[in-house]
Amino acid sequence: MSSSLDTVAPAVRGRRALPHYLVAATLARGADAGAAVGVILLATLPEVGSSRPALLGGLLATCLTAPHLLGPVLARRLDRAADGRGLLAAAFATYAVAVAAAALLLGRVPVGVPAALLIVAGACGPLLTGGLSSRLAALLDADERAQRRGQGWDAVTYGVGGSAGPAAVAVLAAVAGPRMCLVGLGAATLVAAALVGTLPTAGPRRQGPPGRAHAARGALRALLGRGPLRRVTGVTTVAAVTGGAMSVLAVALAADLGREAVSGALLAAAYGAGNLAAALLVTVFPLTGEPEQLTVRWAAIGAVAVALCAAVPGFPVAVAAFALAGAATAPFFTATLAARSAYAPDAVRAQVFVSTAALKVAAASLGTGLAGVLAPLGPRLLLVAGGVLTFTGVLGATVARRRRVG
């Protein structure tokens, strides 16, 4: 009797802690998404004294995003920790203090100091995303429906954070200025750190699928070794290149349709709104099926939706097309979360989540850069190219699965 109670109690505590997780995740991911916008705005302040504010803002934003590639180093410690809450909370707090300090110091000390602080914050960034997601499964019941619904809610936190974070920055910067705006983002992340400390421990380590527990002894081997995790990671990374280009292509397509540049922001907002609406829908009707197949299927749907954006005859149809493309990303992202949870060896679970998040950031940055460099080719051609690129990844994963070579 006592043993059954022992197994039920952690699940009950996990369900009760899920709201804490969702609030913490939304705050942290909103701060992570908004901080890059905030530092760009901060660089334009006259008191900062930059002769080239756009260049400075871009460099500072890069200091915040590029160190995401260092996230797996911290994730290794998270995998080895008996109780990862302390490391996650410390990373959140470090991010908060570093961002706020950089905002207060820029223009008042040599620029290298705030840049270094932003690099420190950027190195912690992946723990706000993939690192926290790696702990979600332990808060949910073990049955597939509960896991998929929880992963849908996690996708909602990314959608809300990714849209509300930059929006909050725009509003707060206009009211209180970029410095106080970034300090506010730091305060939100500190609240998230406190909430992370209230989550239950991960509990006993769960075994991975049969035959997979010993398939990899490290995150790199887990991601690059033969099997579904490698195929899912490949599709996820290729799709991120296309996703990173969408904001640039939204502005370019608005101009192509004879609208002002600000209309491009509306297209980007429609993309985000579609993502969020679909993420909420996935929590009501959780995905069912094998995670790899779901990932490939929704990547293919997303590729078609992106390509269709190139065929719009006018702006209202473009808004609908971008919303549809955004809607396809939510079940795709939820499927990738399910795949990571299902296929990652338990010993390197956090490293797999964080490494995938780092690869996505790098790929999205590449997509943004390519969209800018190739802009003379026109947005319609680039939208088709983005869809083709993602679909190529889908075909590669499908062929590899059938041949069992990937």
N, C-alpha and C positions, 0 to 999 in steps of 0.2 A: 504493500500500500504506500509506504513512504517513498519507494523508488519511483512509483508512477507520479506521485506529487512532485518529486524532484525534477522529473522531465517536463511536467506541465508548467511548473512555476516560471522557468525562464521564458517560455513562449508567451505566457500571460504578461510578464514584465516587458517583453519585447513589443507586444501589441500596444501596451500602454505608453511605451516610449516612442512609438512611431510618430505621433504629432510633434514631439520634441525634435526628432530627427528632421522632419519635413520643414519645420521653422528654421532650424539651424542651417539646413542645406540651402533653403531659399535665400536667407540673409547672406550666407557666405558666397554663394554663386552670383547673387546680385551685386555684391561688392566686387567680386573678381571681374565681372563683365563691365561694371561701371567705372572701375579705377582707370582703365586704359583711356577711356573717353575723358575722364577728369584730368589726367595729367596733360593731355593734349590741350584742353581748355586752359589749364594752369599756365602753360608755356606762353600763352598769348597775353598774359597780364603785363601791363607796362612796367610795373615794379620788378618784374623778373629781369627786364633789361636785355632780352635777346634780340639781336638784329635779324635773326631768321627764326621766328617763333614756330613756323610749321615744321622746320627741320628739327628743332629742339624737341617739340612735342612728339614727333615720330620716333626720335631716338629714345626718349624717356618711355614711350609706350613699348618700344622694343625691349628695353631693360626690364620691363614688367612681364612681358610675354615669353621672350626667348628662354629664360631660365627654367621654364616649365620642363624642358628636356632633362633637367637635373632631378626631377621628381622621383624617379625610380631609386635614387640613392636613399632618400628618406623612406620610401616605401619598403625597402629592404628591412629597415629597422621596425617598421610597422608590422611586417609579417612575423618578425622575431619576438615582438613584444607580447608578454602574457596578457596584458591589458592595454590595448591600443588607444584608449581614451585620452590618456595623458599626453601621448605624442601628438595626437590630432589636435587637442586643445592648445598645446604649446605652439604648434604650427599656425593655428588660427590666430592666436594672440600675437605671434611674431609678425605675421602678415599685417595685422591691424596696426601695430605700433610702427612698423617700418613705413607703411603707406602714409599714415598720419604725420610722422616725423619728416618724411620727404616733402610732403605738401607744405609744412610749416617752414622748412629750411630753404626751399628753392628760391633763388634770388637774393638770399641773405648770406649764403655761404658759397664756396666754389661748387660748381654744378656737379663735380664728381661725387660729392657727399650724398646729395639726394639720389643721384643715379645709382650709387652703391646700395643705398637703402632699398631702392626699387628692385634691384637684382636679388637682394635677400628675400623680399616679398614674393618675387616671381618664382623663386625656388620652392617656396611653400605653397604656391598656387595649386599644383596638382593634388595636394592633399585636401584642398577645399572641394575638389571635383571627384576624381577617381578614387582618392584615398578614402573619402567619406562613403562613397558608393560601395566600396569593398566591404563595408561593415553592415550594409543593409540586410543581407540575407539572414544574418543572425537575429534580426529583430522580427522576422516573419515566421509564420507557420511553414512547415516543410512542404506542404502540398503545393502542386504546380500553380493552381489558381491564385493562392495567396501570394506566392512569390511573384507571379506576373503582375498582379494588381499593385504590389509594392513597387515593382520596377516601373510600372506606369506612373505612380505617384512621384518616383524619383525623376522621371522624365519631365513631369510637371514642374518640379523645382528648377530644373535647368531652363525650361521655357519661360517661367515667371522671372527667374533671375536674369536670364539673358535679355529680356525685354524691359523689365521694370528697373534693372540696375542702370542702364544708360538713360532711361527716361527720368529716373530720379535725379541723376546727375544733371541733366539738362534743366530741370525745374529748380533744384537747390542751388545750382551755380548761378542762375539768374537772380535768385533771391538773396543768397548769402555769399556768393562768390565761390570760385573753384577750391580755394584753400579749405574753407569750412565744409564744403561738400565732401572733399576727400577725408577730412577728419570724421565726418559723419559716417562715411563708409567704413572707416576703421572702427568706430564705435559699434556699428552693426555687426562687424566680424567678431568683436569681443563678446557681444551677446551670444553669437553663435558658438564661440568657444565655451562659454559657460553652459550652454545647452548640451554640447557634446559631452561634457563631464557628467551629465545626468543620465546618459544612455547606459543600459546594462552592459556588462562584459559580454564578449563574443561567445562565452561558454565553451563547451568541448569542441575541439576541431572536428569539422565534418569531413568525411572521406569523399573524394571526388568520384566520378563515374568509374565503374570497373575497368581496370586496365589503364587508367589514366594517371593514377596517383604517382606512379613511378616513371611516367613518360617524360618528365622534365624535372631537372634539379635546379632550375633557375628560371627567372622570368624570360630571359632571352631565348632559352631553349624551348620554353613553353610556347612562346609566340611564334618562333620560327621553325619549330619541329613539325613533322608531318602530322596532319590531323585537322579537325574542324576549327580549332582556335587560330591556326595560321590563316586559313581561308577567310574566316570572319574578320580577322585583323586586316588582311589585304583589302577586302571590300570596304571596310570602315575607313581606312586611310585614303583610298582613292575617292570615295564619296566625299570625304572632308575637303579635298582639293576643290571639288565643285561647289560645296557649301560655302567655302571661304570666299569664292568669287561672287556670290550672289548679291552682296550689298553693293559692290562696285558696278555690277551689271544692271542692278536696279536703277541706279542713277543714270547710267548710260542709256538704258532703254527708255527712260522717261524723256530724255533729250531727243532720242530718235523719234519719239511719238509727238514731238513738238511741245513738250511741257517744260516747265521750269525745273531746275535742279532739285528744288524742295519736294517735287512730286516723286522723285526717286526715293526719298525717305518714306513716303507713303507706301510705295511698293515694298520696301524693306519691312515696314511695319506690318503689311498684309502677310508677308512671308512668316514673320514671327507670330502673328495672330493665328494663322493656320496651324502652325506648330503647336501652340498652346492649346487650341481647341481640340486638336486630335489627341494630344497627350491626356487631356481630361477624359476624352471618350475612351481611351485605352484603359483608364482606371475603372470605368464602369463596365466595359466589356473587355476583360483581359485577353491578350493574345493566347492562342492555343497552338500547340504543334512543336516540332523539333526546332530549337533555337537557330541552328545554322540555316535551315530551309526558310524560316521566317526572315532572317537577315537578308538572304539573297533575294527573296521575293519582294520585300519592301524596297530594297535598293533598286531593283529593276523598275518598280512603279515610280520611285522618285526620279530615276533617270528619264523616264518618259515624260513626267510632269515638268521637269526642267526644260527639256527640249520643246515642249508645247508652248512654253513662255515665249519662244522665238517667233511663234506664228500669230501673235495677237494683233488684231487690226486697229485697236484703239486702247485708250487708257483704262476705261472701266473693265474691259476684258482682261487687260494686263493685271489689274488688281486681283481679279478672281483667279487668274492663272498662277500668280505668285502665292496666293493663299493656298491653292491646291498643292503647289510644290512644297510649301512649308508644312502642310498637313501630312504629306508623305514622310517627312523626316521624323515625326514623333513615333509612329510604330516601328520605323527602322531603328531608331535609337533605343527604344525599349527592347527590341529583339537583340541588339548587340549587348545590352546589359544582361539579358537572360543568357546569352551565349557565353559571356565572360564568367558569369556565376556558375554555369553548368560545366564548362570545360577547363577552367583554371585549376591547376593543382592547388590543393589547400595550403601547402607550405609557401607558395609564392602568390597567393590570391591578391594581396594588396599591390604587389609589384606589377602584376598583369593589368589590374585596373588602372594604375597610375601610368604605366608605360603606354598603354593604349591611349589614355587621355593626352599624354605628351605627344604621341605620334599624330593625333588629331589636330592639336594646336599647331604643330609644325606644318602639317599638310594644309590646314586652312590658311596659314600665313603664306604658304607658297601659292595657293589659289588666289589669294588677294593680290599678291604681287604680280602674278601672271596676267590677271585680269587688267591691271593697270598698264603693264608693258604691252599687251596685245590689244589694247583699246582701239587703236586705229583700224583693226579688222571689223569693228562694228559689234554691237551687243548681241544681235540676232545670231550671227555666226558663232560667237563665243558661247551662247546659251546652248546651241546645238552641240558644240564641241564638248561642253560640260556634261550634257546628257550622254553623249557617246562615250566619254571617258569613264563615267560611272558604269555604264552598261558593259564596257569592256572588262571592268573588274568583276562584274557579275558573271560574264561568260567564262572568264578565267577560273573563278571559284567553282562554277558548275562543272567545267571540264575536269578540273582537278579532283573534285568529289567523285565523279563517275569513274575516273581512272585510279582514284585513291593514291595520287602522287603528291598532293599538297598538304 
